[in-house]
Amino acid sequence: MEEFTGRVGVVTGAASGIGRATAERFASEGMKVVLADIEEPALNGVVSELKDAGHDVISVPTDVSDWQAVQNLADKTIKAFGAVHVVHNNAGVVVSGPIDELSISDWDWVLGVDLWSVIYGVKAFLPLIKQTGEGHIINTASTAGLQSNAGIGPYNVAKFGVVALTETLRLELDAANSPVSASVLCPGAINTQIVASKRNRPTASAADHKPSEIESSFEKNAGALLQEQGMAPEKVADMIVNAVRTNDFWIITHPEWKNVMKERVAAMGKDNSLHNGFGG
């Protein structure tokens, strides 16, 4: 899809980070944009800024881990703009700790936001995009969906799932010669607040979480890395728009990760060793 002007886009996790940058970029391209996030005050602030700048946008507070909420997001999109062309399933959270100490609630929360929300987004919006006639779905995975990192098991599992889901979707769309396509975004270190995502965790779910040294180290070190060395979310938004225009499947923000993947594949033919790394 090459033309953005006048088209309708939907972005989840749009109150901050990559989601906010993508929504702002879509709006600057002349799109009508629906911004969704569970963090309602921050979401309303972003939408107010975009409206003040003259853009045609609306906010839909959404818990993307809830199927009915995602259906509501789709319904409100059609009610407001009558169509949908581009959907960026982007909302994400992370929890850290040893696998044997993580609670079922830890797994439910991360898989709900990071994986089920993408499944729900595809299920709710793909038929609507097909009805529109052309469009694109971008699903946010991570470099942690290409190679796992110790201490964030649920996040790794979710992001590998997003890669698999999006690859399957793209294969099916291509086989059908569909005017709708899909891309998977695999960010490395990006300057976002994802390490602090537990600020939006439901109280009942958080009550089952067991703090650990791994968690403390992850929040301190990963948080500092993202803030000090992370790529600007605006650069990621540029990559997303370019990928939609050129119909690229892989959106890998840091080229060095291609070498990491080559090493991973090479290791399969040598021994059972694993490489270490950090993905955003």
Backbone hydrogen bonds, N-H to C=O, Kabsch-Sander energy under -0.5 kcal/mol:
donor,donor_aa,acceptor,acceptor_aa,energy
4,F,2,E,-0.5
6,G,30,G,-2.7
7,R,4,F,-2.3
9,G,32,K,-3.1
10,V,86,V,-2.3
11,V,34,V,-2.5
12,T,88,H,-2.2
13,G,36,A,-0.8
14,A,36,A,-2.5
16,S,13,G,-0.7
19,G,16,S,-0.7
20,R,16,S,-1.5
21,A,17,G,-2.3
22,T,18,I,-2.6
23,A,19,G,-2.5
24,E,20,R,-2.6
25,R,21,A,-2.1
26,F,22,T,-3.0
27,A,23,A,-2.4
28,S,24,E,-2.1
29,E,25,R,-1.2
29,E,26,F,-0.6
30,G,27,A,-1.7
31,M,26,F,-2.1
32,K,7,R,-3.0
33,V,31,M,-0.5
33,V,56,D,-1.8
34,V,9,G,-2.8
35,L,33,V,-0.6
35,L,58,I,-2.8
36,A,11,V,-2.6
37,D,60,V,-0.6
40,E,38,I,-1.5
43,L,39,E,-2.3
44,N,40,E,-2.8
45,G,41,P,-1.7
46,V,42,A,-2.0
47,V,43,L,-2.3
48,S,44,N,-2.3
49,E,45,G,-1.9
50,L,46,V,-2.2
51,K,47,V,-2.6
52,D,48,S,-2.5
53,A,49,E,-1.2
54,G,51,K,-1.9
55,H,50,L,-2.4
57,V,55,H,-1.1
58,I,33,V,-1.9
60,V,35,L,-2.6
62,T,37,D,-1.7
64,V,62,T,-1.0
66,D,63,D,-2.1
67,W,65,S,-0.5
70,V,66,D,-1.9
71,Q,67,W,-2.3
72,N,68,Q,-2.1
73,L,69,A,-1.9
74,A,70,V,-2.2
75,D,71,Q,-2.6
76,K,72,N,-2.6
77,T,73,L,-1.7
78,I,74,A,-2.1
79,K,75,D,-2.5
80,A,76,K,-2.1
81,F,77,T,-2.7
82,G,77,T,-0.5
82,G,78,I,-2.1
85,H,8,V,-2.6
86,V,8,V,-2.2
87,V,136,H,-2.0
88,H,10,V,-3.2
89,N,87,V,-0.7
89,N,138,I,-2.2
90,N,88,H,-1.2
97,G,151,G,-2.5
101,E,98,P,-1.9
102,L,98,P,-1.2
107,W,103,S,-1.8
108,D,104,I,-2.9
109,W,105,S,-2.6
110,V,106,D,-2.1
111,L,107,W,-2.6
112,G,108,D,-2.1
113,V,109,W,-2.1
114,D,110,V,-3.1
115,L,111,L,-1.6
116,W,111,L,-3.2
117,S,112,G,-1.0
118,V,115,L,-0.5
119,I,115,L,-2.2
120,Y,116,W,-3.2
121,G,117,S,-2.5
122,V,118,V,-2.5
123,K,119,I,-2.6
124,A,120,Y,-2.9
125,F,121,G,-2.3
126,L,122,V,-2.3
129,I,125,F,-2.7
130,K,126,L,-2.5
131,Q,127,P,-1.8
132,T,128,L,-1.7
133,G,129,I,-1.5
135,G,179,P,-1.4
136,H,85,H,-2.4
137,I,181,S,-2.0
138,I,87,V,-3.0
139,N,137,I,-0.5
139,N,183,S,-2.3
140,T,89,N,-2.7
141,A,139,N,-0.7
141,A,185,L,-3.5
143,T,187,P,-2.0
145,G,142,S,-1.7
146,L,143,T,-1.5
147,Q,143,T,-1.9
152,I,149,N,-1.1
156,N,152,I,-2.4
157,V,153,G,-2.5
158,A,154,P,-2.5
159,K,155,Y,-2.6
160,F,156,N,-2.5
161,G,157,V,-1.9
162,V,158,A,-2.1
163,V,159,K,-2.0
164,A,160,F,-2.3
165,L,161,G,-2.9
166,T,162,V,-2.6
167,E,163,V,-2.5
168,T,164,A,-2.4
169,L,165,L,-2.5
170,R,166,T,-2.7
171,L,167,E,-2.4
172,E,168,T,-2.2
173,L,169,L,-2.5
174,D,170,R,-2.8
175,A,171,L,-2.2
176,A,172,E,-1.3
177,N,174,D,-1.5
178,S,173,L,-2.6
181,S,135,G,-1.8
183,S,137,I,-2.5
184,V,249,F,-2.8
185,L,139,N,-2.8
186,C,184,V,-0.5
186,C,251,I,-3.3
190,I,188,G,-0.7
191,N,231,M,-2.8
192,T,190,I,-2.1
196,A,193,Q,-1.5
197,S,194,I,-2.0
199,R,196,A,-1.8
200,N,197,S,-2.1
201,R,198,K,-1.6
206,A,202,P,-2.5
207,A,203,T,-1.6
208,D,205,S,-1.3
209,H,206,A,-1.7
216,S,212,S,-2.0
217,S,213,E,-2.6
218,F,214,I,-2.6
219,E,215,E,-2.8
220,K,216,S,-2.0
221,N,217,S,-3.0
222,A,218,F,-2.2
223,G,218,F,-0.8
223,G,219,E,-0.8
224,A,220,K,-1.7
225,L,221,N,-2.3
226,L,222,A,-2.6
227,Q,223,G,-2.1
228,E,224,A,-2.6
229,Q,225,L,-2.7
230,G,225,L,-0.7
230,G,226,L,-1.0
231,M,189,A,-2.5
235,K,232,A,-1.4
236,V,232,A,-1.1
237,A,233,P,-2.2
238,D,234,E,-1.8
239,M,235,K,-1.8
240,I,236,V,-2.2
241,V,237,A,-2.3
242,N,238,D,-2.3
243,A,239,M,-2.5
244,V,240,I,-2.2
245,R,241,V,-2.1
246,T,242,N,-2.2
247,N,243,A,-1.0
248,D,243,A,-1.9
251,I,184,V,-2.3
252,I,250,W,-0.5
253,T,186,C,-1.1
253,T,251,I,-0.6
257,W,254,H,-2.3
258,K,255,P,-2.0
259,N,255,P,-0.6
259,N,256,E,-0.6
260,V,256,E,-1.5
261,M,257,W,-2.0
262,K,258,K,-1.6
263,E,259,N,-2.3
264,R,260,V,-2.1
265,V,261,M,-2.4
266,A,262,K,-2.4
267,A,263,E,-2.2
268,M,264,R,-0.9
268,M,265,V,-0.8
269,G,265,V,-0.5
269,G,266,A,-1.2
270,K,267,A,-1.3
271,D,267,A,-1.7
280,G,187,P,-0.6
